[in-house]
Amino acid sequence: MQLFLILCLIAAMIATVVALIRGIVTFLQTSEAELHGDGPSESSIKSNKMMQARILFQAVAVLIAVLLLVSVGGS
């Protein structure tokens, strides 16, 4: 069970880093025209979605870490 939780934790951490990098790259690709346009641009919406995904993956990683610590502490 602990090996499964460790593998899930590693996967969640990798997903967090990937979402972070994709969000930053999308944010950096925002052009000057998009900054002064009307309403949110497609790249800013995508960047926002990637950052929301990063927060979700971080929450999952924290929950898995808590489960792992509880399982180790109980045995």
N, C-alpha and C positions, 0 to 999 in steps of 0.2 A: 504494500500500500504506500509506503514511504517513497519507494522508487517511482511509482506512478505520479505522486504529488510533486516530486523533484522534477520530473520530466515536464509536467504541466506548468510548473513555475518557470522553467527555462523557456518553454514555448511562449508563455505570456510575456516574459521579459524581452524576448526577441521581437514579438509582435509590437510591443511598446516602442522599442527603438526604431523599428521600420516605420511605424505610423508617425513618430516624431520627425524622422528624416524626410519622409514624403511631405509632411506638412510644412516643414521649413523650406524645402526646395520649391514647393508650390507658392509659398509666400514670397520668396525671393524672385520668382518669375513675374511678379506683378509689375505691369508697365506703368509709365507715367500717365498714359491716357486712361487706364483703368482707375487710377487713383482720383482723377478729377471727373469721372463719368457720373451718370445718374444711377443711383441704386448700386447694389452689390454686383460685382463682376463674377463671372464663372470661376475664375481662379481663386477669388477670395472665399467663395462658397465652398470650393473644394478644400482649401486650406483649413477652413473652419471645421469641416466634416472630419478631416484627418486629425485635427487636434482633439475633437470630441472622441474619436476612436482611441486616441492615445490615453485619454483619461479613463475610458472604459477598460482598456487593457491593463492600465495601472491598478485599477480597483480589483480586477480579477487576480492580478499578481499578488496584491496585498492579502486578499482572501485566501489564496492558496498558501501563502507563507504562514498565515495564522493557523490554517488547518494542519500544516506540516509541523509547526511548533507545538500545537496541542497534541498531535499524535506522538511526537517524540517525548514530550513531557509526561504523557500518560503511561508510557511503557517503561 
